[in-house]
Amino acid sequence: MMSSAGRTQALIDELVQTTGVPDAKAAVRMMARQLIDLHVSTFGELVMPINVDVLASLRGINRSTEPPIHSPDAELVPDGTGGVTMRVNPDRPETRQRFSVAHEISHTFFPDYSTKAWCRTDARYRVRDNPDDFLEMFCDIGAAELLFPQPWFSTDAAEVQSGQALAALAGKYRGSREAAARRFAEVSSEQVAAVFFSWKLKPTQQGTIGREDQQNLFGIDPADELRDAVKLRIDYTIPSESFNAEGHYLPKDKSVENEGPIYEAAVNGVPCNGECYLDLGPASGTYRVWAVPIWTPDDQLGDEKENAVVALVRPLKVQKPKKKSKPTGPGLFDAC
C-alpha cells in the first residue's frame, strides 16, 4: 500500500507527465497562465487587482463562510459531491487572504485534488524531504503567478525605483509586500535578491538565552540578555536568475546591525532606501537597498514592536564568491 508521501509524490510526477514540461515548477506556472488566459478570454482584458474569487469559480471551487479547521490560513476540502470547498481565515490581512485563495486554487492544478483536504502551511516549518511540503511550495509558486500575472506585472515592476514604489506596486495588485518583493526578484533581469528578515535568536541561542532558571556568567538579567540577543536575521532569500548565477550566498540567520535602511524600516514602519555595507559572510559588501516593513504577527515583533522586513538588495561592491560557494536559492519551502 502506497504511503501518503508516496501518493503526493505520484501526483507531482503525474502533473509533470501530463503537461509535458521539464519539471513541476514549469507545470504549475503553465497551469496558472492557462487559467489567466481563460479569465481574459471569458471576461476581457485584466484589470488589477485580479479578482481571485472569479479565478476560483473558473476552477469550480465553492467558497465557504466557515473558517478553516486544520490551517491558520486556508484549506481546500472535499464537499462530498465530487467537488471542493475553500475555507479562508477572515481574521488574516486581506492581502494574506488573497494569497491563500490563490494558493488553494493552485492545488486544483494537481490530479485527484478533490480526494483529500489540503491545508496551507507555514513555510518556515516545512520539511525539505516531505512531498506534501514540496507540493505546498509549488502551490505558492502558482499563487504568485495568479496574483501577479505576466506580462502585466513585469511592465509595472520596470517602473519601480524605491521601497516606496515597491509598496505601491503591492497595493496595486492587492498582494502582500513580501509576495510582491518575491515576485519582483523572480522576474527581474538584474542582479537583485529579495531578502526576508525577522526578529529572532541564532539557532545556537534557542533555549539557552534569557532563561530565568539559568544564571549567565556575567550576572546579566535574563530579559536584558534576551533583548540584546534578538536581532533582525535572514529567514530566506529569493534571488533573480542573474544574482543566483553570480554564486552569492546569503546565509540563513545572518543578522544585520541596528542601523541602516533595513533596521530603519523595521523601527519606523515605513519603506527606507539607501546604500550600505552589509556583513553577510561570504556575500559581505556594499549594496543598494530598498527595505519595506511587512505584516508581522504580534508574537514575532521586535522588543519595541518593530516589524519584520523584506529588502530588495543589489550588490554594488561585494566580495567575489568562492568557486564552490553554495548557491543562494531560492529555498524549496519559502513562501509569502
VENJO-V986944 format. One record per residue. RES is the residue in one small letter. NEAR is the number of other ideal C-beta (glycine too) atoms within 10 Angstrom. D_FIRST is the distance of its C-alpha to the first C-alpha in whole Angstrom. Layout:
<<RES/NEAR/D_FIRST> <RES/NEAR/D_FIRST>>
//
This chain:
<<m/4/0> <m/9/4> <s/9/6> <s/11/10> <a/14/12> <g/10/10> <r/15/10> <t/21/13> <q/17/14> <a/14/13> <l/18/16> <i/19/18> <d/13/18> <e/14/18> <l/20/21> <v/16/23> <q/11/23> <t/10/24> <t/18/27> <g/9/28> <v/16/29> <p/9/29> <d/11/26> <a/21/25> <k/14/28> <a/14/30> <a/24/27> <v/28/28> <r/19/31> <m/17/32> <m/22/30> <a/24/32> <r/15/35> <q/12/35> <l/23/35> <i/18/38> <d/11/39> <l/13/38> <h/19/40> <v/12/43> <s/8/43> <t/9/43> <f/12/45> <g/8/47> <e/7/48> <l/13/46> <v/9/48> <m/16/47> <p/16/45> <i/21/42> <n/15/41> <v/22/38> <d/14/38> <v/11/39> <l/20/36> <a/22/33> <s/12/35> <l/16/35> <r/18/31> <g/11/31> <i/23/30> <n/12/32> <r/14/34> <s/14/34> <t/7/36> <e/10/34> <p/14/33> <p/22/30> <i/10/28> <h/13/26> <s/20/28> <p/16/31> <d/20/32> <a/24/30> <e/25/26> <l/28/25> <v/20/23> <p/15/23> <d/14/26> <g/7/24> <t/9/26> <g/9/24> <g/11/26> <v/23/26> <t/19/28> <m/24/29> <r/23/31> <v/25/33> <n/16/35> <p/11/39> <d/9/40> <r/16/39> <p/10/41> <e/11/42> <t/23/41> <r/21/38> <q/18/37> <r/25/37> <f/28/35> <s/24/32> <v/25/33> <a/27/32> <h/28/29> <e/33/28> <i/25/29> <s/28/27> <h/26/24> <t/22/25> <f/23/25> <f/21/21> <p/15/19> <d/10/17> <y/18/20> <s/19/20> <t/12/17> <k/13/17> <a/16/20> <w/28/21> <c/19/24> <r/27/26> <t/22/26> <d/12/29> <a/19/29> <r/11/31> <y/8/28> <r/19/25> <v/11/23> <r/10/23> <d/8/20> <n/16/18> <p/19/17> <d/16/18> <d/18/21> <f/19/21> <l/20/21> <e/24/23> <m/22/26> <f/24/26> <c/24/26> <d/23/29> <i/22/31> <g/28/30> <a/28/32> <a/27/35> <e/23/35> <l/25/36> <l/29/38> <f/28/40> <p/22/40> <q/14/42> <p/8/45> <w/17/46> <f/23/45> <s/15/46> <t/9/49> <d/18/50> <a/18/49> <a/11/51> <e/9/54> <v/18/52> <q/10/55> <s/14/54> <g/26/52> <q/15/54> <a/16/53> <l/24/49> <a/19/49> <a/15/51> <l/22/49> <a/25/46> <g/13/48> <k/14/49> <y/21/45> <r/17/44> <g/29/42> <s/22/41> <r/22/44> <e/25/41> <a/26/39> <a/32/42> <a/31/43> <r/27/39> <r/27/40> <f/25/43> <a/26/42> <e/18/39> <v/17/42> <s/22/45> <s/10/46> <e/11/48> <q/19/47> <v/22/46> <a/25/43> <a/31/42> <v/28/42> <f/23/41> <f/25/43> <s/23/42> <w/20/44> <k/20/42> <l/18/43> <k/15/42> <p/10/38> <t/9/41> <q/15/43> <q/9/40> <g/10/41> <t/13/44> <i/18/46> <g/20/48> <r/12/47> <e/8/50> <d/5/49> <q/10/50> <q/10/53> <n/14/53> <l/5/56> <f/6/58> <g/6/58> <i/13/57> <d/11/56> <p/15/52> <a/11/52> <d/11/54> <e/17/52> <l/16/49> <r/14/51> <d/12/52> <a/15/49> <v/20/47> <k/19/47> <l/26/46> <r/19/43> <i/19/41> <d/19/38> <y/22/37> <t/27/38> <i/27/38> <p/25/40> <s/21/42> <e/13/41> <s/12/44> <f/25/44> <n/19/41> <a/11/42> <e/18/45> <g/17/43> <h/24/44> <y/20/42> <l/21/42> <p/15/41> <k/13/38> <d/14/40> <k/20/44> <s/19/46> <v/24/49> <e/13/53> <n/14/54> <e/10/56> <g/19/56> <p/24/54> <i/28/51> <y/21/52> <e/19/55> <a/28/52> <a/28/50> <v/19/54> <n/12/55> <g/11/53> <v/14/54> <p/22/53> <c/23/55> <n/20/56> <g/14/57> <e/13/57> <c/18/56> <y/14/55> <l/22/52> <d/11/51> <l/23/47> <g/11/47> <p/18/47> <a/26/47> <s/14/50> <g/15/53> <t/14/55> <y/26/53> <r/15/54> <v/24/52> <w/28/51> <a/29/50> <v/27/49> <p/23/48> <i/23/45> <w/13/43> <t/17/42> <p/9/41> <d/6/44> <d/5/42> <q/11/42> <l/15/45> <g/20/48> <d/11/50> <e/9/53> <k/11/50> <e/20/50> <n/23/47> <a/22/44> <v/31/45> <v/32/44> <a/29/46> <l/27/47> <v/28/48> <r/18/50> <p/19/51> <l/14/55> <k/9/56> <v/20/53> <q/13/52> <k/12/51> <p/16/47> <k/10/47> <k/6/45> <k/6/42> <s/14/42> <k/11/38> <p/13/38> <t/23/38> <g/19/35> <p/19/34> <g/17/31> <l/16/28> <f/20/28> <d/20/31> <a/25/32> <c/25/35>>
//
